[in-house]
Amino acid sequence: MNASKMKVLVADDHLVLRLGLVTLINDQPDMTVVGQAGSGQELLALFRAQKPDVVLMDLRMPGLSGADTIGRLVQEDASARILVLTIHKGDDAVYQALRAGARGYLLKDVSSQEVIAAIRSVAAGEQCIPPLIAARLAERMLKGDLTAGEMDVLRLIGQGLSNKEIGDRLHIAPDTAKKRISALLAKLGTSDRTRAVTLALERGIIDLDEVTGAHGDGPAGH
């Protein structure tokens, strides 16, 4: 009987939540959990050993980032069917996971029935992205990727640095710093520095710990 069941690999570093998912999946007549992982490295090792039909994984675990883990799984097997289940609803987190090769993206406030339905959809080769997340993803893609230079500027704005201080920190001319800031604000759809940082945090483009440092009083409106 087990041989005909859908094989699911579950990865989440929160033990209680992971065990709840394992119980939920094993209670389904057509599914069985073939392994549990608490980190990206464990997930990769189990994936190689078990060859699951579906990987159900959190986006943030110790070690490898979620997008890196997904990318490596897809490298191992281009047909890997990966469903992300996470608390992270930021646009960039969704974008990076799907670009890396995930087939579905769910938030952890969904019902048990929705999780099971999503596993079946992904196993069948379908994409599973809730409409609200899909709409935000489309908006995120329209704005384009931030360049490495723009990401540096964004973090420094978040630390409260002025245009001149940003230029000094990045060893670029004031005019260059100003151009990067203008391009960054345009991509984020705002003309306000503080709003830009708020949007970036909400969308998961940067983390709070990236904007708390020596100047960690929060974004300043210079």
Secondary structure as UniProt FT lines:
FT   HELIX           2..4
FT   STRAND          6..11
FT   HELIX           15..26
FT   TURN            29..30
FT   STRAND          31..37
FT   HELIX           40..50
FT   STRAND          54..57
FT   HELIX           66..76
FT   TURN            78..79
FT   STRAND          82..86
FT   HELIX           91..100
FT   STRAND          104..107
FT   TURN            108..109
FT   HELIX           112..123
FT   TURN            124..125
FT   HELIX           131..143
FT   HELIX           148..158
FT   TURN            159..160
FT   HELIX           163..170
FT   HELIX           174..188
FT   HELIX           193..202
FT   TURN            203..204
FT   HELIX           208..210
FT   TURN            214..215
//
